[in-house]
Amino acid sequence: TDGESAFARVTLCKNFATIELDFKDEDDGRTVYDLLATGTVSGADARTLEPVKGPFSCVPEPVTDGRGYAFRVPRQKDESLRLELSNNGSPVETIDLGYLIAKTGFDWKAESLGDIAILCDLPAHTFTITVKDWDGPVIFNITI
């Protein structure tokens, strides 16, 4: 029954940011427009975790039991992230999310990424951005 023992410390880091969108003056924070988030970073290299160039697009999903929408993006390496608003397939407006996020000083190279909340006032064309720190990293020990 005397066997070998091993110990490993695991540290989990968050390699994506959740972006929450809340449209001001809407009862539920949602807009009548169709939304599409686009960018030029499609993910991360499996070995280095560095951002990989490639097409990125996703439809922000309504927040369950909350206001507005949310979607996740991988680490970014440029300001290419955009939010396209359309109505019945016709473009209405494009919001330069990458530029807005960069203005906050958000650190895409941080070990663990925080999350971003954006309050959009479309008529005034103003955006209030809140960067939320991640409550991590998660660390746990495994003994075999």
C-alpha positions in Angstrom: 0.0 0.0 0.0 3.0 2.3 0.0 2.7 4.1 -3.3 3.9 7.1 -4.9 2.3 10.5 -4.3 2.2 13.5 -6.6 1.0 17.0 -6.1 0.0 19.5 -8.8 -1.2 23.1 -8.4 -3.6 24.2 -11.0 -4.3 27.9 -11.7 -7.1 28.7 -14.1 -6.9 32.1 -15.9 -9.7 33.7 -17.9 -8.8 34.2 -21.5 -12.0 35.8 -22.7 -14.0 38.9 -21.8 -17.8 39.0 -21.5 -19.2 42.2 -23.0 -22.6 43.3 -21.7 -24.6 45.7 -23.8 -27.4 47.8 -22.2 -29.4 50.2 -24.4 -30.5 53.2 -22.4 -34.1 54.2 -22.3 -35.3 50.7 -23.2 -37.4 48.9 -20.6 -35.4 45.7 -20.8 -32.1 47.2 -22.1 -32.7 45.7 -25.5 -33.0 47.4 -28.9 -35.3 46.8 -31.8 -32.2 46.4 -34.1 -30.5 43.2 -35.0 -27.0 43.0 -33.6 -23.8 41.4 -34.9 -20.4 41.6 -33.2 -17.5 41.3 -35.7 -13.7 41.5 -35.5 -10.4 40.1 -36.8 -9.3 38.0 -33.9 -10.9 34.5 -34.0 -9.4 32.8 -31.0 -6.1 31.9 -29.3 -3.1 29.8 -30.2 -3.4 26.5 -28.2 0.3 26.6 -27.1 1.0 30.3 -26.6 -2.5 31.6 -25.9 -1.7 34.6 -28.2 -4.6 36.0 -30.2 -5.0 34.5 -33.7 -6.0 36.6 -36.6 -9.2 35.4 -38.4 -12.8 36.4 -38.9 -14.9 36.7 -35.7 -18.6 37.2 -35.6 -21.4 36.4 -33.1 -24.9 37.5 -32.3 -25.1 38.9 -28.8 -27.7 37.0 -26.8 -30.3 38.5 -24.6 -29.3 38.3 -20.9 -31.5 35.8 -19.1 -33.1 37.3 -16.0 -31.3 40.6 -16.7 -31.1 43.6 -19.0 -29.6 43.9 -22.5 -27.3 41.5 -24.2 -24.0 39.7 -23.6 -21.4 38.0 -25.7 -17.8 36.7 -25.2 -14.8 37.7 -27.1 -11.3 36.2 -27.1 -8.2 38.2 -26.3 -7.8 41.0 -28.8 -4.7 42.4 -30.4 -6.1 45.4 -32.2 -9.2 47.6 -32.2 -11.1 45.7 -34.9 -14.1 44.8 -32.7 -17.3 46.3 -34.0 -21.0 46.1 -33.2 -23.2 46.3 -36.3 -26.8 47.3 -35.9 -29.3 46.6 -38.7 -33.0 46.7 -39.4 -34.4 44.0 -41.7 -31.0 43.4 -43.2 -30.2 47.1 -43.8 -27.3 48.6 -41.9 -28.3 51.3 -39.4 -25.1 52.0 -37.5 -21.7 50.5 -36.6 -20.3 51.0 -33.1 -16.5 50.9 -32.9 -16.3 48.7 -29.7 -12.5 48.1 -30.1 -11.8 51.9 -30.0 -14.2 52.5 -27.1 -12.7 49.6 -25.1 -9.1 50.8 -25.8 -10.1 54.3 -24.5 -10.7 52.7 -21.1 -7.2 51.3 -20.9 -8.6 47.7 -20.8 -5.5 45.4 -20.7 -6.0 42.6 -23.2 -2.6 41.2 -22.1 -3.6 40.7 -18.5 -3.2 37.2 -17.1 -6.9 37.0 -16.5 -9.3 39.2 -18.4 -12.1 41.2 -16.8 -15.5 41.9 -18.2 -16.9 45.0 -19.9 -20.3 46.6 -19.5 -21.4 49.2 -22.0 -24.4 51.5 -21.6 -25.4 52.7 -25.1 -27.3 55.9 -25.6 -27.9 55.7 -29.3 -29.8 59.0 -29.8 -27.0 60.9 -28.0 -24.3 58.6 -29.4 -22.7 58.3 -26.0 -21.4 55.2 -24.4 -20.6 54.6 -20.7 -18.1 51.8 -20.2 -17.4 50.0 -17.0 -14.6 47.5 -16.7 -15.1 44.8 -14.1 -12.2 42.9 -12.6 -12.5 39.1 -12.7 -12.8 37.4 -9.3 -10.0 35.0 -9.9 -7.8 33.3 -10.6 -9.2 30.0 -9.4 -6.6 27.9 -7.8 -7.0 24.4 -6.5 -4.7 21.6 -5.5 -4.8 18.0 -6.8 -3.2 15.2 -4.8 -2.9 11.8 -6.4 
